[in-house]
């Protein structure tokens, strides 16, 4: 059975409150030096509620808090053999420090056929605010190397 088949379907939603320091550290790590990612006054002057998270920030949150690697392991994948293939995101509104978000992840087969020892798994995460207002939709594809002798 394919890893994607073992994982397919929604996973439990989880709630995250974004902290200013974590947003700023992430921005530093990826080289996003714009003041709106570090200084709440600059962010407010630019029209945001607080420091704004860089677009890829929610992928890090989802990887960490959503237990992606743990879920892959439970489905039979070796997390050390999993490779990030692609990601895409669409935002309905800015994500700022102080926001409390609800993330609703789901796994499914990727739109790529298995290739040799590689299988592809897609994860889509819908993100909304506490009040149900849509914030973003995240999608990522992970390549999972099947164990030697394991067949589709």
Wavefront OBJ file of the C-alpha trace (Angstrom):
o trace
v 0.000 0.000 0.000
v 1.277 3.449 -0.877
v 2.182 5.929 1.864
v -0.288 8.428 0.349
v -3.092 5.853 0.656
v -2.277 5.347 4.335
v -2.365 9.093 4.958
v -5.183 10.249 2.659
v -7.821 12.364 4.316
v -8.117 15.190 6.794
v -5.998 15.344 9.915
v -7.014 17.019 13.176
v -7.065 20.804 13.044
v -4.778 22.652 15.400
v -4.540 26.201 16.708
v -1.441 28.407 16.733
v -0.832 31.882 18.145
v 1.938 33.673 16.269
v 4.595 35.299 18.416
v 6.477 38.419 17.336
v 9.894 37.002 18.273
v 9.337 33.790 16.316
v 8.216 35.732 13.233
v 11.289 37.991 13.429
v 13.697 35.062 13.933
v 12.225 33.292 10.906
v 12.546 36.475 8.845
v 16.203 36.741 9.904
v 16.822 33.099 8.995
v 15.568 33.549 5.430
v 17.126 36.987 4.926
v 13.871 38.971 5.004
v 15.336 42.175 6.395
v 12.412 44.517 5.711
v 11.416 46.365 8.896
v 7.783 45.160 8.636
v 9.036 41.694 9.659
v 10.884 42.984 12.731
v 9.469 46.273 14.012
v 5.820 46.572 15.037
v 5.863 50.361 14.520
v 7.112 49.971 10.952
v 4.537 47.250 10.311
v 1.694 49.416 11.674
v 2.893 52.384 9.619
v 2.646 50.107 6.561
v -0.953 49.212 7.482
v -0.460 45.870 9.268
v -1.690 44.918 12.764
v 1.823 43.899 13.911
v 5.000 42.473 12.359
v 4.049 40.555 9.242
v 5.151 36.970 8.696
v 7.038 36.205 5.465
v 4.945 34.093 3.055
v 6.791 30.835 3.779
v 6.439 31.193 7.562
v 3.258 29.108 7.715
v 5.034 26.170 6.040
v 7.473 26.105 8.944
v 4.624 26.294 11.437
v 2.795 23.459 9.688
v 5.918 21.286 9.465
v 6.657 21.799 13.156
v 3.222 21.905 14.770
v 1.393 19.744 12.233
v 3.681 16.784 12.861
v 4.283 16.157 9.154
v 7.388 13.997 9.640
v 5.784 12.053 12.485
v 2.695 11.317 10.362
v 4.864 10.157 7.464
v 6.744 7.860 9.868
v 3.491 6.424 11.253
v 2.440 5.652 7.666
v 5.651 3.682 7.112
v 7.981 6.273 5.587
v 11.497 6.879 6.847
v 11.542 10.655 7.535
v 15.250 10.718 6.652
v 14.336 9.553 3.140
v 11.631 12.184 2.584
v 12.498 15.048 0.263
v 10.697 18.348 -0.112
v 9.692 18.647 -3.788
v 7.531 21.747 -4.092
v 5.333 24.155 -2.224
v 2.803 26.762 -3.160
v 0.632 29.087 -1.181
v -2.145 31.574 -1.724
v -3.061 34.196 0.828
v -6.393 35.896 1.404
v -4.884 38.238 4.004
v -1.648 39.054 5.787
v -0.445 36.925 8.688
v 0.796 38.984 11.625
v 2.248 38.430 15.073
v -0.558 38.120 17.591
v -2.861 36.285 15.178
v -4.431 33.070 16.400
v -4.829 30.735 13.453
v -6.541 27.403 12.930
v -4.754 25.075 10.506
v -6.682 22.225 8.869
v -4.275 19.800 7.152
v -5.131 16.928 4.822
v -2.989 14.422 2.929
v -3.621 12.968 -0.480
v -1.867 11.572 -3.512
v 0.232 14.055 -5.414
v -0.451 14.805 -9.072
v 2.821 13.029 -9.916
v 3.081 9.304 -10.625
v 5.440 7.142 -8.578
v 8.886 6.985 -10.191
v 11.126 4.066 -9.424
v 11.665 3.992 -5.681
v 9.978 7.380 -5.188
v 6.367 7.998 -4.246
v 4.904 11.489 -4.017
v 2.570 12.657 -1.262
v 0.648 15.957 -1.204
v -0.378 17.869 1.890
v -2.846 20.728 1.728
v -3.477 22.939 4.730
v -6.319 25.434 4.941
v -5.567 28.297 7.337
v -8.154 30.563 8.914
v -8.466 32.945 11.833
v -10.315 32.009 15.012
v -13.460 33.631 13.632
v -13.370 31.433 10.507
v -12.020 34.129 8.157
v -9.876 32.441 5.462
v -6.204 33.372 5.616
v -4.268 31.020 3.343
v -4.099 27.733 1.525
v -0.782 25.868 1.625
v 0.177 22.931 -0.559
v 3.351 20.927 -0.517
v 4.587 17.793 -2.217
v 7.008 15.406 -0.537
v 8.919 12.589 -2.226
v 9.103 9.424 -0.133
v 11.700 6.793 -0.948
v 10.201 3.337 -0.638
v 12.174 0.621 1.097
v 14.147 -1.719 -1.193
v 11.875 -4.479 -2.468
v 8.679 -2.522 -1.648
v 6.461 -2.313 -4.709
v 3.498 -0.169 -5.654
l 1 2 3 4 5 6 7 8 9 10 11 12 13 14 15 16 17 18 19 20 21 22 23 24 25 26 27 28 29 30 31 32 33 34 35 36 37 38 39 40 41 42 43 44 45 46 47 48 49 50 51 52 53 54 55 56 57 58 59 60 61 62 63 64 65 66 67 68 69 70 71 72 73 74 75 76 77 78 79 80 81 82 83 84 85 86 87 88 89 90 91 92 93 94 95 96 97 98 99 100 101 102 103 104 105 106 107 108 109 110 111 112 113 114 115 116 117 118 119 120 121 122 123 124 125 126 127 128 129 130 131 132 133 134 135 136 137 138 139 140 141 142 143 144 145 146 147 148 149 150 151 152
